[in-house]
Amino acid sequence: MADPYAILGVSRGASEKDIKSAYRKLAKELHPDRNTDNPKASERFSEVTRAYDLLSDKDKRAQFDRGEIDLDGNPIGFGGGGFGGGFGGGPGQRGFRADGFEGFGGEGPDLGDIFEGLFGGRGSGFSGGGARTRAAPRGANVSYRLQVSLPDAATRANQRITLADGKTIDLKLPAGVEDGTQMRLAGKGEPGPGGPGDALVTIQLAPHPFFDREGDNIRLDLPISLDEAVSGGKVKVPTVEGAVMLTVAPGSSSGKTLRLKGRGMTRKDGTRGDQLVTLQIQVPEADEDLVRRLDGWRDPRDLRAKLGG
């Protein structure tokens, strides 16, 4: 059985932080967009994502550690007669519980107590010989890749996706969505005797022509004219939710950064980062009128004094 701990390269006692850190490192290395010529990297990326999906869910992780489910979340059954002789033998024989605990001497344990602990008291699935009927297999999971724009990711805008069966559904992006985030749609995979599998949707953040993400914030270089920089005034600024008017103070220089509160990415707790707007003064080339207006004027400041010039 595939071991999600081994896949991520962490120990069974790893913390949530260690697991998340290992996943991010591997996802970055194996992302399909960075390995277009290596199909094995894509398979490994999918495997790593499945492992993280299981271990990041406390309940599923506990079930896996107890030996109740596999990497895909499917229940694990026991084969016929698997306990005969292991638990009911004579003195000196040893048996093993499903959780790996070794022990039990001559008389053997109470099977009812063990099965009740492992399976919540559902004893009807066991035959008289101590075997449990293997659960019918679920259908296969189906993987999808969904490209999302930076503005949509920031505002968690609904995304429409068409599944393999032709049905179209709307997805609500999770708070704190990042490149490589995976969403699981229960029961939207391939049909199977034990019920349908799941759809696994991996989010891919598309590059934007003028917005850049910086953690929870969004950066924008804003061109302004020389007269806007000198005299100040209101200028229109694009944001992920539409344009707003921003006040530029008189005498602003290139490189000055202004902050628009709450216009950045949505964090996991539902709060928003900011938009950071950096002013970039654009001086026209060979503008004769501007040259005439500045004729004879010189800036008295020594702007390069700190550089030793």
C-alpha positions in Angstrom: 0.0 0.0 0.0 1.4 3.4 -1.0 2.6 5.4 2.1 1.8 9.1 2.0 4.5 9.8 4.5 7.1 8.2 2.3 5.8 10.0 -0.7 6.2 13.4 1.0 9.5 12.3 2.7 8.3 13.0 6.2 8.1 10.8 9.4 4.8 9.5 10.8 5.1 11.9 13.6 5.5 15.0 11.4 3.6 18.1 12.3 1.1 19.8 10.0 3.6 22.5 9.3 6.3 20.0 8.3 3.8 18.2 6.0 2.7 21.4 4.4 6.3 22.5 3.9 7.3 19.2 2.3 4.3 19.4 0.0 5.0 22.9 -1.1 8.6 22.1 -1.9 7.8 19.0 -4.0 4.8 20.6 -5.7 7.0 23.5 -6.8 9.7 21.1 -8.2 7.2 18.7 -9.9 4.6 21.2 -11.2 3.6 20.1 -14.7 4.2 23.6 -16.1 7.9 23.4 -15.1 8.3 19.8 -16.4 6.5 19.9 -19.8 9.0 17.4 -21.2 8.8 15.0 -18.3 5.5 13.1 -18.0 6.8 11.2 -15.0 7.0 14.5 -13.1 3.3 15.0 -13.7 2.5 11.6 -12.3 4.7 12.2 -9.3 3.0 15.6 -8.8 -0.4 13.9 -8.8 0.9 11.3 -6.3 2.3 14.0 -4.0 -0.9 16.0 -4.1 -2.9 12.9 -3.2 -0.6 12.2 -0.3 -0.9 15.8 1.0 -4.7 15.8 0.5 -4.9 12.8 2.9 -2.4 13.9 5.5 -3.7 17.5 5.7 -7.1 16.1 6.7 -6.9 15.2 10.4 -9.7 12.6 10.3 -8.3 10.8 7.1 -4.8 10.9 8.5 -6.0 9.2 11.7 -7.9 6.6 9.7 -4.8 5.9 7.6 -2.6 5.6 10.7 -5.1 3.0 12.0 -5.0 1.0 8.8 -8.6 1.7 7.9 -8.2 3.5 4.5 -5.6 3.6 1.8 -4.0 6.6 0.0 -7.1 7.3 -2.0 -9.4 7.2 1.0 -10.8 3.8 0.2 -11.6 1.4 3.0 -9.2 -1.5 3.6 -10.8 -4.9 4.1 -9.3 -8.1 5.5 -9.1 -11.3 3.4 -10.9 -14.5 4.3 -9.4 -16.5 7.2 -6.8 -13.8 7.8 -7.1 -14.2 11.5 -7.3 -18.0 11.8 -4.4 -19.3 13.9 -3.0 -15.8 14.5 -5.3 -15.0 17.4 -6.9 -18.3 18.3 -3.9 -20.6 18.6 -2.4 -22.3 21.5 0.0 -21.1 24.2 3.0 -19.2 22.9 1.5 -18.1 19.6 1.5 -14.4 18.8 -1.0 -12.3 16.9 -0.9 -8.8 15.4 -3.7 -6.2 15.4 -4.3 -4.1 12.4 -2.6 -1.2 14.0 0.7 -3.1 14.2 0.6 -3.7 18.0 2.2 -7.0 18.9 1.2 -9.2 21.8 -1.4 -11.7 22.9 -0.3 -15.0 24.5 -2.1 -18.3 25.1 -5.8 -17.5 25.3 -5.9 -14.8 22.6 -7.8 -11.5 22.6 -11.6 -10.9 22.4 -12.2 -10.5 18.6 -15.4 -8.6 19.2 -13.6 -5.9 21.2 -11.0 -5.5 18.5 -13.4 -5.4 15.6 -15.6 -2.9 17.5 -12.6 -0.7 18.1 -11.5 -0.8 14.5 -14.9 -0.7 12.7 -17.2 1.1 15.1 -19.0 -2.1 16.2 -20.2 -3.0 12.7 -19.8 -6.8 13.2 -22.3 -7.8 10.5 -19.6 -7.7 7.9 -17.7 -10.6 9.3 -18.2 -14.2 8.5 -18.2 -17.0 11.0 -14.6 -17.7 10.3 -13.5 -14.3 11.4 -13.2 -12.9 7.8 -14.6 -9.6 6.7 -16.1 -9.2 3.2 -14.0 -6.8 1.2 -15.8 -3.5 0.4 -16.8 -3.1 -3.2 -14.2 -0.8 -4.9 -15.2 2.8 -5.7 -14.8 4.2 -9.2 -11.5 5.9 -10.2 -10.8 9.5 -9.3 -10.6 11.9 -12.2 -8.0 14.7 -12.3 -8.7 18.1 -13.8 -6.6 21.3 -14.1 -8.4 24.6 -13.8 -6.6 27.8 -14.9 -7.7 30.8 -12.7 -6.9 34.5 -13.2 -5.2 36.4 -10.4 -8.2 38.7 -9.9 -10.6 35.7 -9.7 -8.3 34.0 -7.2 -8.0 37.2 -5.1 -11.8 37.7 -5.0 -12.7 34.0 -4.9 -14.9 34.4 -8.0 -17.0 31.3 -9.0 -15.4 29.2 -11.6 -17.2 27.1 -14.2 -15.8 23.7 -15.0 -17.1 21.0 -17.4 -16.7 17.4 -16.1 -15.8 14.3 -18.2 -19.5 13.3 -18.3 -20.4 16.7 -19.9 -22.0 18.2 -16.9 -21.0 21.8 -16.0 -20.7 22.9 -12.4 -19.7 26.2 -10.7 -16.9 26.0 -8.1 -16.3 28.4 -5.2 -12.6 28.9 -4.8 -11.3 28.2 -1.3 -9.9 31.1 0.8 -6.1 31.2 0.6 -6.0 29.6 -2.8 -2.6 29.2 -4.3 -1.0 27.8 -7.4 -1.3 24.1 -7.0 -4.2 24.1 -4.6 -6.3 21.0 -5.1 -10.1 20.8 -4.6 -11.8 17.5 -4.2 -15.4 17.1 -5.5 -16.8 14.0 -3.8 -18.7 11.6 -6.1 -17.8 13.4 -9.3 -15.3 10.7 -10.6 -15.8 7.5 -12.5 -18.7 5.2 -11.4 -17.9 1.9 -9.6 -19.5 -0.9 -7.7 -18.9 0.8 -4.4 -19.9 4.2 -5.6 -18.3 6.8 -7.8 -14.8 8.1 -7.2 -14.0 11.8 -6.8 -12.9 14.6 -9.1 -9.6 16.2 -8.1 -9.3 19.8 -9.4 -5.8 21.3 -9.3 -5.8 25.1 -9.5 -3.3 26.9 -11.8 -2.9 30.6 -11.3 -2.5 32.3 -14.7 0.1 35.1 -15.1 -1.4 38.6 -15.3 -0.3 41.4 -17.7 0.2 44.0 -15.0 -0.7 42.5 -11.5 1.9 40.5 -9.6 1.3 38.5 -6.4 3.5 39.1 -3.4 2.3 36.8 -0.6 -1.1 38.1 0.4 -0.6 41.4 -1.4 -0.9 42.4 -5.1 1.7 44.7 -6.7 1.1 47.1 -9.5 3.5 49.5 -11.2 1.4 52.6 -12.1 2.7 55.0 -14.9 2.0 58.7 -14.1 2.9 61.8 -16.1 5.4 64.4 -15.0 2.7 67.0 -14.4 0.7 64.5 -12.2 3.9 63.8 -10.2 4.7 67.5 -9.7 1.2 68.9 -9.1 -0.5 65.8 -7.6 -4.1 64.9 -8.1 -6.5 62.0 -8.6 -5.5 59.2 -10.9 -7.4 56.1 -11.9 -5.9 52.8 -10.7 -7.0 49.3 -11.8 -7.6 46.7 -8.9 -8.8 43.1 -8.9 -12.3 44.4 -8.3 -12.3 47.3 -10.8 -10.8 50.7 -11.1 -10.6 53.2 -8.2 -9.4 56.8 -7.8 -6.1 57.2 -6.0 -4.7 60.5 -4.7 -1.1 61.3 -5.7 0.5 63.8 -3.5 2.3 66.8 -5.1 6.0 66.2 -5.6 5.8 62.4 -5.7 8.8 60.6 -7.1 9.2 57.4 -9.1 9.4 54.4 -6.8 7.0 55.8 -4.2 4.6 53.1 -3.1 1.0 53.7 -2.1 -1.2 51.2 -0.3 -4.9 50.3 -1.1 -6.2 48.4 2.0 -8.1 45.2 1.5 -7.6 45.0 -2.3 -5.2 42.0 -2.2 -5.6 38.2 -2.0 -8.1 36.5 0.3 -6.4 34.8 3.2 -7.5 31.5 4.7 -9.2 33.3 7.6 -11.3 35.3 5.1 -9.4 38.6 5.5 -7.8 40.4 2.5 -4.2 41.5 1.8 -3.5 44.9 0.2 -2.7 46.3 -3.2 0.7 48.0 -3.4 0.9 50.7 -6.1 4.3 51.9 -7.1 4.5 55.1 -9.0 6.5 55.2 -12.2 7.0 58.7 -13.7 7.0 58.6 -17.5 8.8 61.6 -19.1 8.0 62.2 -22.8 10.9 61.9 -25.3 12.0 64.9 -27.3 9.0 67.1 -26.2 10.0 70.6 -27.4 7.4 72.4 -25.3 8.7 70.7 -22.1 12.3 71.5 -23.0 11.4 75.2 -23.5 9.5 75.3 -20.1 12.5 73.8 -18.3 15.1 75.9 -20.1 17.4 77.5 -17.5 15.9 75.6 -14.6 18.1 73.3 -12.5 17.3 71.2 -9.5 19.5 72.6 -6.7 19.5 69.3 -4.7 22.5 66.9 -4.8 20.5 63.8 -5.6 23.5 61.5 -5.7 25.3 62.7 -2.6 24.6 59.4 -0.8 26.2 57.5 -3.6 29.5 59.3 -3.1 29.2 61.1 -6.5 
